[in-house]
């Protein structure tokens, strides 16, 4: 079995956390329905009619993606998945004509998209759709760029991170310029890691979130859980202790593997109320994805101490708008605070370009998300540490704040 899709080389060209969540959903929430909604955070960067026509074909062609025999064996090698999940993926097919709906207004260039269906079926759409939308924009709207220097740039970034002791993984699938860029970047990072081994640097390339590229480059696939899992459980089991419920369900599913707790679905303040000694011991790390990362370091170190857990035995995964300089700075701050650090670096690796017409100017990446909107017909909300990342209207946000006792 092989992929016939023009752009995507594999059904595994997706981030690991989508598969790990899909497995958990199959275990616990097999009949749950979900609706996802696309949001373009930067209205200055919009698709045109040509881009949408191309995108339409790519979305329809997703139905042709299927797991190859080699990929099936690869999924079977993941020790936290069981045989039934590999068999499920072997039979899995996208059904975009049934599950993905979009509208485009050629006058305003407003593009809207929704994904609807069973949660365990629709969960895999988010990352490839975002990658396709980005590729459509840079294929048909902004063409003032080329691939020159991408390999060298990725290699230099990798070397700088490794020299400065950073443990990092590549997290750039969802907002990459295109698959070719992503592949070039991974090649450069792998070569940087090989070169730096000879220098005995303390840093490490821990892997990539992209399962297909992890397989291709013989590195670890990195990923755990995303906001949508917390958001869904808030609808299914109540929002007041959705953090605790999610972490307990995740631990029940993976028995301590993939033990990184995401903190900011309903603000870190609310998360820490439930993150007691037992959960802090069970989870090896927390992930910071919004707000002030330096302030977060101090807050988490203090919290670990307050629940009698040694921060030196834990680490923080940083994943919010990182670049090389920011990662190096946070590495030092975390080290001084007495806690470990790791970095998931995305857009600044896979969508870092300059304009061909004026190389002194950056070629701006799209800023967009696809978030769960409804779970079993209940509205779900992300209440981030960054108000710009809230996923609902102001009145819904205020209602949720009251319910959670947030000022």
C-alpha positions in Angstrom: 0.0 0.0 0.0 1.3 3.4 -0.9 0.2 7.0 -0.7 -1.3 8.6 -3.8 -1.4 12.1 -2.3 0.3 14.8 -4.2 1.8 16.6 -1.2 1.7 14.3 1.8 4.2 11.4 1.6 2.4 9.3 4.3 -0.5 9.1 6.7 2.2 9.3 9.3 3.2 12.8 8.2 1.5 14.1 11.3 2.5 14.9 14.9 2.8 12.1 17.4 0.5 13.7 19.9 -2.4 13.3 17.5 -1.8 9.5 17.4 -1.2 9.2 21.2 -4.5 11.1 21.9 -6.3 9.0 19.2 -5.2 5.9 21.0 -6.5 7.2 24.4 -9.8 8.3 22.8 -10.3 4.8 21.4 -9.7 3.4 24.8 -12.1 5.7 26.7 -14.3 7.8 24.5 -15.0 5.8 21.3 -18.5 7.1 20.8 -17.7 10.8 21.5 -18.5 13.4 18.8 -16.3 16.4 18.1 -16.3 19.6 16.1 -13.1 21.5 15.3 -12.9 25.1 13.9 -10.1 26.9 12.0 -9.0 30.3 13.1 -6.7 32.6 11.2 -5.1 34.8 13.8 -3.5 37.1 11.3 -6.1 38.6 8.9 -3.4 40.2 6.8 -2.3 36.8 5.5 -5.3 35.3 3.6 -5.7 32.7 0.9 -6.8 33.6 -2.6 -9.1 31.7 -5.0 -6.2 29.8 -6.7 -4.9 28.7 -3.3 -8.3 27.5 -2.2 -8.8 25.5 -5.4 -5.5 23.8 -4.9 -6.3 23.2 -1.2 -9.7 21.7 -2.1 -8.0 19.0 -4.2 -5.4 18.3 -1.5 -8.1 17.9 1.2 -10.1 15.5 -1.0 -7.0 13.5 -1.8 -6.4 12.8 1.9 -8.9 10.0 1.4 -6.2 8.1 -0.5 -3.7 8.1 2.4 -3.2 4.7 4.1 -0.6 3.0 6.2 2.1 1.1 4.3 3.3 -2.3 5.5 6.6 -0.7 6.6 4.7 2.0 8.5 2.4 -0.6 10.1 5.5 -2.4 11.5 6.9 0.9 12.7 3.7 1.7 14.7 3.8 -1.8 16.1 7.3 -1.0 17.5 6.0 1.7 19.8 5.9 0.0 23.2 3.0 2.2 24.5 0.7 1.2 21.7 -0.9 -2.3 21.6 -1.6 -4.4 18.5 -5.2 -3.3 18.3 -4.1 0.2 17.6 -1.7 -0.7 14.8 -4.5 -2.7 13.3 -6.9 0.3 13.7 -4.5 2.6 11.9 -4.0 0.1 9.1 -7.7 0.3 8.3 -8.0 4.0 9.0 -9.1 6.3 6.1 -9.7 10.0 6.1 -13.2 10.9 4.9 -12.8 14.6 4.1 -15.9 15.0 1.8 -18.0 13.9 4.7 -16.1 15.3 7.6 -14.4 18.6 6.4 -16.5 21.6 5.3 -15.1 25.0 4.3 -16.3 28.2 2.8 -14.4 30.9 0.9 -15.5 34.4 0.1 -13.5 35.6 -2.9 -14.3 39.3 -2.2 -13.3 39.4 1.5 -11.0 36.3 1.1 -12.4 35.1 4.4 -11.8 31.3 4.7 -13.7 29.2 7.2 -13.3 25.5 7.9 -14.9 23.0 10.3 -14.2 19.3 10.9 -17.1 17.2 12.3 -17.4 13.6 13.2 -16.4 10.9 15.8 -13.6 12.2 17.9 -11.3 9.3 17.2 -11.7 9.7 13.5 -11.5 13.5 13.2 -8.6 13.9 15.6 -6.0 13.4 12.9 -7.1 16.2 10.6 -5.8 19.2 12.5 -2.0 19.1 11.8 -2.1 18.1 8.1 -4.8 20.6 7.3 -2.8 23.4 8.9 0.2 22.3 7.0 -1.8 22.3 3.8 -3.2 25.8 4.4 0.2 27.2 5.0 1.6 25.5 1.9 -1.4 26.8 -0.2 -0.7 30.4 1.0 3.0 30.2 0.1 2.4 28.5 -3.2 -0.2 30.9 -4.5 -0.2 34.1 -2.5 3.2 34.9 -1.1 5.8 33.6 -3.7 8.6 36.0 -2.7 10.8 33.3 -1.2 12.9 30.3 -2.1 14.7 27.4 -0.5 18.2 28.8 -0.6 20.2 28.4 2.6 17.5 26.4 4.4 19.8 23.4 5.1 22.6 25.6 6.3 20.3 27.7 8.5 18.9 24.6 10.1 22.3 23.1 10.7 23.6 26.3 12.3 20.6 26.6 14.6 21.1 23.0 15.6 24.8 23.5 16.4 24.0 26.7 18.5 21.4 24.8 20.5 23.7 21.8 21.1 26.7 23.9 21.9 24.7 25.7 24.6 23.5 22.4 26.2 19.9 22.6 25.0 17.9 19.4 24.6 15.4 20.1 21.9 13.1 18.4 19.4 11.7 19.7 16.1 8.0 20.6 16.4 7.2 22.3 13.2 4.7 20.3 11.2 1.6 22.4 11.6 3.1 25.7 10.4 5.8 24.6 8.1 6.2 26.3 4.7 5.8 22.9 3.0 6.9 19.3 3.3 10.1 20.0 1.3 11.2 22.6 3.8 10.4 20.3 6.7 12.5 17.5 5.2 15.5 19.9 4.5 15.3 21.2 8.1 15.3 17.7 9.6 18.3 16.8 7.4 20.2 19.8 8.7 19.4 19.2 12.3 20.4 15.5 12.1 23.7 16.5 10.5 24.2 19.1 13.2 23.7 16.4 15.9 26.2 14.1 14.1 28.8 16.8 13.9 28.3 17.9 17.5 28.7 14.4 18.8 32.4 14.6 17.9 32.6 17.8 20.0 31.0 16.2 23.0 28.5 19.0 23.5 26.0 18.6 26.3 22.9 19.4 24.2 20.9 16.8 22.3 18.5 16.6 19.4 15.9 14.4 21.1 13.7 13.9 18.1 10.8 15.3 16.0 7.1 15.5 16.6 6.6 14.3 13.0 6.1 10.5 13.0 7.0 10.1 9.3 10.2 12.1 9.6 11.1 10.3 12.8 10.9 7.0 10.9 12.8 8.4 7.9 15.7 9.9 10.0 15.8 7.2 12.5 15.2 9.5 15.5 12.6 9.5 18.3 9.0 10.6 17.6 8.2 13.1 20.3 4.8 14.0 21.6 2.3 13.5 24.4 -1.1 15.3 24.8 -2.6 18.6 23.6 -5.1 21.1 24.9 -8.0 19.4 23.1 -7.9 16.4 25.4 -8.3 18.6 28.5 -11.0 20.6 26.7 -13.0 17.5 25.8 -12.8 16.0 29.2 -14.0 19.3 30.6 -17.2 18.8 28.5 -17.5 15.1 29.3 -16.7 15.1 33.0 -16.9 18.7 34.2 -14.6 21.6 34.0 -13.8 22.2 37.7 -11.3 19.4 37.9 -10.7 18.7 34.2 -7.0 18.9 34.7 -6.9 16.2 37.4 -9.4 14.0 35.4 -7.3 14.3 32.2 -4.0 13.6 34.0 -5.5 10.6 35.7 -7.0 9.2 32.6 -3.7 9.8 30.7 -1.8 8.0 33.4 -4.3 5.1 33.4 -3.8 4.8 29.6 0.0 5.1 29.4 1.1 3.9 32.9 3.6 6.7 33.2 5.0 6.8 29.7 4.5 10.1 27.8 4.4 11.7 31.2 4.5 15.4 30.4 1.6 17.4 31.8 0.3 20.4 29.8 -0.5 23.2 32.2 -2.3 26.0 30.5 -5.6 24.8 29.1 -7.5 26.6 31.8 -4.6 28.8 33.0 -1.6 27.5 35.0 -3.2 28.9 38.2 -6.1 26.4 37.9 -3.8 23.6 36.8 -1.7 23.9 39.9 -4.7 23.5 42.2 -5.0 19.9 41.1 -1.3 19.2 40.5 -0.7 17.7 44.0 2.2 15.5 45.3 0.8 12.4 43.7 0.4 13.8 40.2 3.7 15.7 40.4 5.4 12.5 41.2 3.7 10.5 38.4 4.5 13.1 35.7 8.2 13.6 34.9 7.7 17.1 33.4 5.3 20.0 32.8 4.9 21.8 29.4 4.8 25.6 29.2 2.9 26.8 26.1 1.8 30.4 26.9 2.5 33.3 29.2 5.8 34.4 30.6 8.3 31.5 30.6 10.7 33.0 33.1 7.9 33.6 35.5 6.6 30.1 34.8 10.0 28.6 35.8 9.9 30.3 39.2 6.3 29.3 39.8 6.8 25.7 38.9 9.9 25.3 41.0 8.1 26.9 44.0 5.1 24.6 43.4 7.2 21.4 43.3 8.8 22.4 46.6 5.3 23.2 48.1 4.1 19.6 47.4 7.4 18.0 48.6 8.8 17.1 45.2 12.4 17.9 44.4 12.5 20.1 41.2 15.9 18.7 40.3 14.1 15.4 39.5 11.8 17.1 37.0 12.0 19.3 33.9 10.0 21.8 31.9 9.2 21.4 28.2 9.0 24.8 26.6 7.0 25.0 23.4 5.7 28.6 23.0 7.0 30.6 20.1 10.6 29.5 20.6 13.7 30.4 18.6 17.3 29.6 19.2 18.1 32.7 21.3 15.0 32.2 23.5 15.7 28.6 24.1 19.3 29.3 25.1 18.2 32.0 27.5 15.5 29.7 29.1 18.0 26.9 29.4 20.2 29.1 31.6 17.3 30.4 33.7 16.0 26.9 34.3 19.5 25.6 35.2 20.0 28.5 37.7 16.5 27.8 39.2 17.4 24.1 39.7 15.1 22.4 37.2 15.7 20.6 33.9 14.6 22.1 30.6 13.7 20.7 27.1 12.5 22.6 24.1 10.0 21.9 21.3 10.8 24.3 18.5 8.4 24.7 15.6 7.8 27.7 13.3 11.2 29.2 13.7 12.7 26.0 12.3 10.3 25.1 9.5 9.1 28.5 8.4 12.0 30.8 8.7 12.4 32.6 5.4 13.4 36.0 4.0 11.9 37.8 1.0 13.9 37.2 -2.2 13.1 40.8 -3.3 14.5 42.2 -0.1 16.6 39.7 2.0 16.6 42.1 4.9 12.9 41.5 5.4 11.4 38.4 7.0 8.8 36.4 5.0 6.0 36.3 7.6 4.6 32.8 8.5 0.9 32.3 8.9 -0.4 32.3 12.5 -3.4 30.0 12.6 -4.9 27.2 14.7 -7.5 24.5 14.5 -9.2 24.0 17.9 -11.9 21.8 19.2 -15.1 23.8 19.5 -17.7 21.2 20.5 -17.5 17.9 22.3 -20.7 15.9 22.3 -22.5 19.2 21.4 -21.1 21.0 24.5 -19.1 24.1 23.8 -15.4 23.8 24.9 -13.0 26.6 25.7 -9.3 27.0 26.0 -8.5 29.6 28.7 -4.8 30.2 28.1 -2.2 32.1 30.1 -2.1 34.4 27.1 -5.4 36.2 26.4 -4.7 36.2 22.7 -4.8 32.4 22.8 -8.3 32.1 24.4 -10.5 30.1 22.1 -13.9 31.7 22.7 -15.8 35.0 22.9 -15.3 37.3 25.8 -18.6 36.4 27.5 -17.9 32.7 27.4 -14.4 33.3 28.8 -15.8 35.4 31.6 -18.4 32.7 32.4 -15.7 30.1 32.6 -13.5 32.3 34.8 -16.3 32.7 37.3 -16.9 29.0 37.3 -13.2 28.3 38.0 -12.8 31.2 40.5 -10.3 33.2 38.4 -10.2 36.9 38.8 
